[in-house]
Amino acid sequence: MVRAISPLFAIGSAMNYRHAYHAGNFADVMKHAILTLVVESLKRKETPFFALDTHAGIGAYDLASVAADKTGEFRDGIAKILAAPQCPEEMTPYLTLVRQWNSSGELRHYPGSPEVVRGLMRPQDRLALVELHPEDVEVLRHRFSGDRRVGVHHMDGYMAAKGLLPPPERRGLVLIDPPFEVRDEIEQLCKALARVLKLWRTGTYLVWYPIKGREPIDRFHAEIAAAGGPNTLAAELLIRPTDDPFRLNGCGLLLVNPPWKLAQSLEILLPWLAETLAPGRGGYRLESLIGE
Ligand SMILES: C[S@@+](CC[C@H](N)C(=O)[O-])C[C@H]1O[C@@H](n2cnc3c(N)ncnc32)[C@H](O)[C@@H]1O
């Protein structure tokens, strides 16, 4: 298991992971900052886009909650970013959103991936949110009721693609952000990615993964590369060296069919994030796994 179990909510549920404990941490910052860049690039064309979030969570988080306070992870994530004296232009769409959520100037609310996408999408765009946890999906339904652009689905995110892809819009993104609670999550991910790519080869896919030791990640990348497929980038942020394989030392985002020039933006964004979030000990990697 990579991410922490959240014991407050574990009783009576087979699904223990609760994102409320981790909202706004370094991994969210990296994932959501890159997500905003992908959405902004889709908006360069007037034609509508479709976004699918296969593991949506509850949409937004209260950083003053017991859960967020218990781990305090946001203090080493979004709080550090907001305190930075300067930031690159690549952070603008993300930071503008986070500031809109905290208009009093005090950091209290954090938008999850569903609200990140909703905050940037236009009237013609569509968003599908998939969540398996029965309570979380109800929170999502309530939050997005009345927004006709957004559909909420209670099902297994890995299975959702079947009914939803390829979208009629023929352009858009899929965010796959599982909790990594099960041992074979990477295996499930690789299989799911192969399946969805068969359904929709031209979509942009963002696949989040945790980094503890280096070796399993190198194997994961080799597997993705061996499977063949579209142009794929692996963007990684390390908050410390990977010598201790039992800690969460960083995270990565696989970007399948990344938008034009995203790699150049990441060359600026990733080192800045590493230096801001983990000065003197952080690092980053940007690797092209497959070229068409
Ligand atoms: C890492 S969190 C998602 C965070 C969210 N994407 C964000 O960035 O704000 C993972 C979520 O996946 C949900 N989940 C776990 N297994 C799932 C599955 N098989 N299908 C869909 N959702 C699942 C969990 O309940 C949890 O809310």
The ligand as an SDF file (V2000), in Angstrom:
LIG
                    3D

 27 29  0  0  0  0  0  0  0  0999 V2000
   -6.5620    9.5300   -5.1960 C   0  0  0  0  0  0  0  0  0  0  0  0
   -8.2580    9.6510   -4.9100 S   0  0  0  0  0  0  0  0  0  0  0  0
   -8.8300   10.6790   -6.2090 C   0  0  0  0  0  0  0  0  0  0  0  0
   -8.4310   12.0950   -6.1100 C   0  0  0  0  0  0  0  0  0  0  0  0
   -8.9670   12.9650   -7.2140 C   0  0  0  0  0  0  0  0  0  0  0  0
   -8.6990   12.3920   -8.5280 N   0  0  0  0  0  0  0  0  0  0  0  0
   -8.3540   14.3410   -7.1580 C   0  0  0  0  0  0  0  0  0  0  0  0
   -7.3060   14.5720   -7.7820 O   0  0  0  0  0  0  0  0  0  0  0  0
   -8.9230   15.2210   -6.5000 O   0  0  0  0  0  0  0  0  0  0  0  0
   -8.8100    8.0800   -5.4300 C   0  0  0  0  0  0  0  0  0  0  0  0
  -10.3210    7.8800   -5.3640 C   0  0  0  0  0  0  0  0  0  0  0  0
  -10.6310    6.6650   -6.0450 O   0  0  0  0  0  0  0  0  0  0  0  0
  -11.7280    6.0510   -5.4050 C   0  0  0  0  0  0  0  0  0  0  0  0
  -11.7080    4.6410   -5.8440 N   0  0  0  0  0  0  0  0  0  0  0  0
  -11.0510    3.5880   -5.3050 C   0  0  0  0  0  0  0  0  0  0  0  0
  -11.1930    2.5010   -6.0990 N   0  0  0  0  0  0  0  0  0  0  0  0
  -11.9350    2.8970   -7.1580 C   0  0  0  0  0  0  0  0  0  0  0  0
  -12.3850    2.2460   -8.3390 C   0  0  0  0  0  0  0  0  0  0  0  0
  -12.0900    0.9510   -8.5870 N   0  0  0  0  0  0  0  0  0  0  0  0
  -13.1090    2.9570   -9.2270 N   0  0  0  0  0  0  0  0  0  0  0  0
  -13.4080    4.2560   -9.0000 C   0  0  0  0  0  0  0  0  0  0  0  0
  -13.0150    4.9300   -7.9040 N   0  0  0  0  0  0  0  0  0  0  0  0
  -12.2770    4.2590   -7.0000 C   0  0  0  0  0  0  0  0  0  0  0  0
  -11.4890    6.3000   -3.9430 C   0  0  0  0  0  0  0  0  0  0  0  0
  -12.6970    6.2180   -3.2040 O   0  0  0  0  0  0  0  0  0  0  0  0
  -10.9010    7.7300   -3.9710 C   0  0  0  0  0  0  0  0  0  0  0  0
  -11.9290    8.6830   -3.8070 O   0  0  0  0  0  0  0  0  0  0  0  0
  1  2  1  0
  2  3  1  0
  2 10  1  0
  3  4  1  0
  4  5  1  0
  5  6  1  0
  5  7  1  0
  7  8  2  0
  7  9  1  0
 10 11  1  0
 11 12  1  0
 11 26  1  0
 12 13  1  0
 13 14  1  0
 13 24  1  0
 14 15  1  0
 14 23  1  0
 15 16  2  0
 16 17  1  0
 17 18  1  0
 17 23  2  0
 18 19  1  0
 18 20  2  0
 20 21  1  0
 21 22  2  0
 22 23  1  0
 24 25  1  0
 24 26  1  0
 26 27  1  0
M  CHG  2   2   1   9  -1
M  END
$$$$
